[in-house]
Amino acid sequence: MIERSIEYVAVHTRVRLARNFADYPFPNRLKTESASEIVGAVTGALLGKVEDLTAYDMDALPPEEAEFLFERNMISRALIQNKRVSAALIACDESVSIMLNEEDHVREQVFMLGYDLRRAYERLVSIDEDISQIMPYAFDDRLGYLTSCPTNLGTGMRASVMLFLPGLARLGKLKSLFPKFKRLGLTIRGAFGEGSGAEGYMYQLSNEITLGVSEEEILTCVENAVELLTAEEWKAREELLKSGGIFLIDKIMRAYGVLSNCMTLNMSDFLQLITEVKIGVCLGVLSGDLTRLDALLVDMRPANLDHLNGTPLIESERDVFRAEHVHAELRAIGLLTEERWEELYEGGKNASCGISE
């Protein structure tokens, strides 16, 4: 029995600000010397004020370490591609990532587990104020903050929430909501942003309009959309369970069984199977911590597996290591107790199993 709450839908929150300094050209025209000045100034302003920041010089960073950070959503492809002049400041707990000389001079990001737009925004404003003391931002009284891409003009802010939407996606109801969000100035993208697919039914909801609106209006609009999507997703999940009944439960249990016993596990199969397990937790078929399952989605990616192992692996070695690590993590999470298995076995034909009234 579980409560139909937002915690089973909202995975994490991110708020981002794009900023440029008035005294320097945009990064696509930035000389190495000027880029170094920006990196040095921002780093000096934040080290000691924002706790546990680590500075990364992208030009000196080995490709496998850059891929590791990308897989963890700490940096972008654009930052890696612009490595001649770019850098990043990342908090040890991965709650803060500041990309320097990516598309803009500064891309400040704050991440929060679950759904917490307001707290993420408050922390980001504090960081932005520290950076603004270095030198004046490029700002226009009519256009707001000036950015490399016109779509970021104005506030320069993107407020986004990562959502797990298997119900709406499987029933084909998600796309019908897109036009409504578009009219509200919102967009829904894949887990890695623009142009990416929705792996494991993970979707990123964010504002698309930054010009002519305030930060407060953006936050409120995204919050309202998250609440709407959460309500619709729970309706869809209940519909899935009613229509699927024992067959849906069986699919969840088969996925759990394979993940708990397989000898090798490639990334594609892992994504498919762990998604079924997550659905099982959301519906109360299985128990456990969704946060740890979501962490697995990152940890099992190739560069992150190499990092866990300590040395690079070839693909076949990764598949074996991935299977071993998933076995251990699922046991630690405790998704299925003996008592719960007996309940499912005896009452498996009850299509409402695990859903609270």
C-alpha positions in Angstrom: 0.0 0.0 0.0 1.5 3.3 -1.0 0.5 6.9 -1.1 0.1 8.5 -4.5 2.7 11.1 -4.0 4.9 13.3 -6.1 8.1 11.5 -4.8 7.2 8.5 -7.0 7.1 10.8 -10.1 9.7 13.6 -9.6 13.2 12.3 -9.7 15.3 15.4 -9.3 15.2 19.2 -9.7 17.6 21.5 -11.5 17.7 25.3 -11.8 20.2 26.9 -14.2 21.3 30.4 -14.9 23.2 31.6 -18.0 25.4 34.6 -17.6 28.1 36.6 -19.6 30.5 39.3 -18.5 30.1 42.7 -20.2 33.9 43.1 -20.6 34.5 40.0 -22.7 33.3 38.6 -26.0 31.1 35.5 -26.0 32.9 32.2 -25.7 32.8 31.4 -29.4 35.1 34.5 -29.9 37.0 34.2 -26.7 40.8 34.1 -26.8 42.6 31.6 -24.5 44.1 34.4 -22.3 40.7 36.0 -21.7 39.1 32.6 -21.0 41.7 31.9 -18.4 41.0 35.2 -16.7 37.3 34.3 -16.5 38.0 30.8 -15.1 40.5 32.3 -12.5 38.1 35.1 -11.4 35.1 32.8 -11.0 37.1 30.1 -9.3 38.6 32.6 -6.9 35.2 34.1 -6.1 33.6 30.8 -5.2 36.2 28.6 -3.6 35.7 28.8 0.1 32.2 30.3 -0.3 30.6 27.3 -1.9 31.6 24.2 0.0 33.7 21.3 -1.4 34.0 22.6 -5.0 36.5 20.8 -7.3 37.9 22.7 -10.3 38.3 20.8 -13.6 40.4 22.2 -16.5 38.6 20.6 -19.5 41.6 20.8 -21.7 43.7 18.9 -19.2 41.0 16.4 -18.2 41.3 12.9 -19.7 38.5 11.9 -22.1 37.3 9.1 -19.8 36.9 11.5 -16.9 35.1 14.0 -19.0 32.7 11.2 -20.1 32.2 10.2 -16.5 31.1 13.7 -15.6 28.9 13.9 -18.6 27.1 10.7 -17.7 26.4 12.2 -14.3 24.8 15.3 -15.9 27.5 17.5 -14.3 28.8 18.9 -17.7 27.5 19.2 -21.2 28.8 18.0 -24.6 29.3 21.6 -25.5 31.7 22.1 -22.6 33.8 19.1 -23.7 33.8 20.3 -27.3 34.9 23.7 -26.2 37.7 22.3 -24.0 40.4 24.7 -25.2 38.9 27.5 -23.1 36.4 25.8 -20.8 36.4 24.6 -17.2 34.0 23.3 -14.5 33.5 23.7 -10.8 31.6 20.8 -9.3 30.5 20.2 -5.7 31.6 16.8 -4.2 28.0 15.9 -3.5 27.1 16.9 -7.1 24.5 19.5 -5.9 26.3 22.3 -7.8 27.9 22.4 -11.2 29.3 25.6 -12.7 30.4 25.4 -16.3 32.7 28.1 -17.5 33.1 29.2 -21.2 30.6 26.7 -22.5 28.0 28.4 -24.7 28.1 31.3 -22.2 30.8 32.5 -19.8 28.9 31.1 -16.9 26.3 28.3 -16.7 25.4 27.9 -13.0 23.4 24.9 -12.0 22.0 23.6 -8.7 20.5 20.1 -8.4 18.2 18.7 -5.7 17.0 15.1 -5.3 13.2 14.9 -5.7 11.1 17.9 -6.1 12.4 21.2 -4.6 12.4 24.0 -7.1 12.3 26.8 -4.6 15.2 25.6 -2.5 17.3 25.0 -5.6 16.5 28.5 -6.8 17.4 30.1 -3.5 20.8 28.4 -3.4 21.5 29.4 -7.0 20.7 33.0 -6.4 23.2 33.1 -3.6 25.9 31.7 -5.9 25.0 34.1 -8.7 25.3 37.0 -6.3 28.9 35.9 -5.4 29.8 35.7 -9.1 28.2 39.1 -9.9 30.6 40.8 -7.5 33.6 40.0 -9.7 32.7 42.2 -12.7 29.5 43.4 -14.3 27.2 41.0 -16.2 26.2 41.8 -19.8 22.7 43.2 -19.2 20.3 45.3 -21.2 17.4 47.2 -19.6 15.0 46.0 -22.3 16.3 42.5 -23.0 17.6 41.5 -19.6 20.7 39.2 -19.3 22.5 38.9 -22.7 23.3 35.4 -23.8 24.9 33.6 -26.7 21.6 32.0 -27.7 18.6 34.3 -28.0 16.4 31.6 -26.4 18.1 32.4 -23.1 17.7 36.1 -23.2 15.9 37.8 -20.3 16.2 35.9 -17.0 18.7 33.4 -18.5 16.9 30.8 -16.3 15.9 27.3 -16.9 13.9 25.6 -14.1 13.5 21.8 -14.8 12.2 18.7 -13.1 13.1 15.2 -14.1 10.0 13.1 -14.2 9.4 9.3 -14.3 6.3 8.9 -16.6 5.9 5.2 -17.6 2.1 5.3 -17.3 1.5 8.3 -19.6 4.1 7.1 -22.0 2.9 3.5 -22.3 -0.7 4.5 -22.7 0.3 6.9 -25.5 -1.2 9.9 -23.5 2.0 12.0 -23.0 2.3 13.4 -26.5 -1.3 14.7 -26.4 -0.2 17.0 -23.5 2.7 18.5 -25.4 0.7 21.3 -27.1 -0.8 22.4 -23.8 2.6 22.8 -22.3 3.9 24.5 -25.4 1.2 27.1 -25.0 2.3 27.7 -21.4 5.9 28.2 -22.5 7.1 24.8 -21.4 8.8 21.9 -23.1 9.4 18.2 -22.3 12.6 16.6 -23.4 14.6 13.4 -22.8 16.8 12.9 -19.8 19.9 14.5 -21.4 18.1 17.6 -22.6 17.4 18.9 -26.1 17.6 16.2 -28.8 18.0 13.3 -26.4 15.6 10.3 -26.1 13.5 9.4 -23.0 15.5 6.5 -21.6 13.6 4.5 -19.0 10.5 6.8 -19.3 12.5 9.7 -17.9 11.4 13.2 -19.1 12.7 16.6 -18.3 10.1 19.3 -18.0 11.3 22.9 -18.1 10.4 26.4 -19.1 11.1 27.4 -22.7 10.5 31.1 -22.4 13.0 33.3 -20.5 12.2 36.7 -22.1 9.4 38.9 -20.8 8.7 36.8 -17.7 10.1 36.9 -14.2 11.9 34.2 -12.3 8.8 33.9 -10.0 6.5 33.4 -13.0 8.8 30.7 -14.4 8.9 28.8 -11.1 5.2 29.0 -10.6 4.5 27.8 -14.2 6.8 24.8 -13.9 5.4 23.9 -10.4 1.8 24.0 -11.8 2.8 21.7 -14.7 4.6 19.2 -12.4 1.4 19.0 -10.3 -0.7 18.4 -13.4 1.6 15.8 -14.8 1.8 14.0 -11.4 -2.0 13.7 -11.2 -2.2 12.5 -14.8 0.6 10.0 -14.3 -1.0 8.4 -11.3 -4.3 8.0 -13.2 -2.4 6.3 -16.0 -0.5 4.0 -13.7 -3.8 2.8 -12.1 -5.2 2.3 -15.6 -2.1 0.2 -16.5 -2.5 -1.9 -13.4 -6.2 -2.5 -13.9 -5.7 -3.5 -17.6 -2.5 -5.4 -16.9 -3.4 -7.2 -13.7 -1.4 -10.3 -13.0 0.4 -10.0 -16.3 1.9 -6.6 -15.4 2.9 -8.0 -12.0 4.5 -11.0 -13.7 6.5 -8.7 -16.0 7.8 -6.8 -13.0 8.7 -10.0 -11.2 10.5 -11.4 -14.3 12.5 -8.2 -14.6 13.5 -8.4 -10.9 14.4 -12.1 -11.3 16.7 -11.5 -14.3 18.4 -8.5 -12.6 18.9 -10.6 -9.4 20.4 -13.7 -11.2 21.9 -12.8 -14.6 25.6 -13.5 -15.3 26.1 -10.7 -17.8 24.0 -7.5 -18.3 24.4 -5.0 -21.1 23.3 -1.4 -20.8 20.2 -1.7 -23.0 18.8 -4.7 -21.2 19.6 -3.1 -17.8 17.6 0.0 -18.7 14.6 -2.0 -19.8 14.6 -4.2 -16.8 15.3 -1.6 -14.1 12.5 0.4 -15.5 10.1 -2.5 -14.8 11.5 -2.8 -11.3 11.0 1.0 -10.7 7.4 0.6 -11.9 7.0 -2.2 -9.4 8.2 0.0 -6.5 5.9 2.8 -7.6 2.9 0.5 -7.7 3.7 -1.2 -4.4 4.4 -4.6 -6.0 8.0 -4.2 -4.7 9.4 -2.2 -1.9 12.6 -0.1 -1.7 14.2 3.2 -2.2 13.6 4.7 -5.6 16.6 7.1 -5.1 19.0 4.2 -5.0 17.5 2.7 -8.1 17.8 6.0 -9.9 21.4 6.2 -8.8 22.0 2.8 -10.4 20.8 4.3 -13.7 23.9 6.6 -13.6 26.4 4.2 -12.0 25.8 1.5 -14.5 26.8 3.6 -17.5 30.1 2.7 -19.2 32.4 5.5 -17.9 30.9 5.3 -14.4 31.4 1.5 -14.4 35.0 2.0 -15.3 35.3 4.6 -12.5 33.8 2.1 -10.0 36.2 -0.6 -11.2 39.2 1.7 -11.0 40.5 0.8 -14.4 39.0 0.8 -17.9 37.0 -2.3 -19.0 36.2 -3.7 -22.4 32.5 -4.1 -23.2 32.2 -7.8 -22.3 34.0 -7.1 -18.9 31.6 -4.3 -18.2 28.6 -6.5 -18.8 29.9 -9.0 -16.2 30.8 -6.3 -13.7 27.4 -4.6 -14.2 25.6 -7.8 -13.4 27.6 -8.3 -10.2 27.1 -4.8 -9.1 23.3 -4.8 -9.7 23.0 -8.1 -7.8 24.7 -6.6 -4.8 22.7 -3.4 -4.9 19.3 -5.0 -5.3 20.1 -7.2 -2.2 21.1 -4.1 -0.3 17.9 -2.3 -1.2 15.7 -5.2 -0.2 13.1 -4.9 -2.9 11.4 -8.3 -2.2 11.1 -9.9 1.3 10.0 -13.5 1.7 6.8 -12.3 3.3 6.1 -10.0 0.3 6.8 -12.8 -2.1 4.2 -15.0 -0.4 1.7 -12.2 -0.5 2.2 -11.8 -4.3 2.1 -15.5 -4.9 -1.1 -16.0 -3.0 -2.8 -12.9 -4.2 -1.2 -12.5 -7.6 -4.6 -12.5 -9.4 -5.7 -9.4 -7.6 -5.2 -6.7 -10.2 -5.3 -3.9 -7.5 -2.4 -5.4 -5.6 -0.3 -2.7 -3.9 -2.4 0.3 -4.8 -3.9 2.2 -1.9 -7.6 3.1 -2.1 
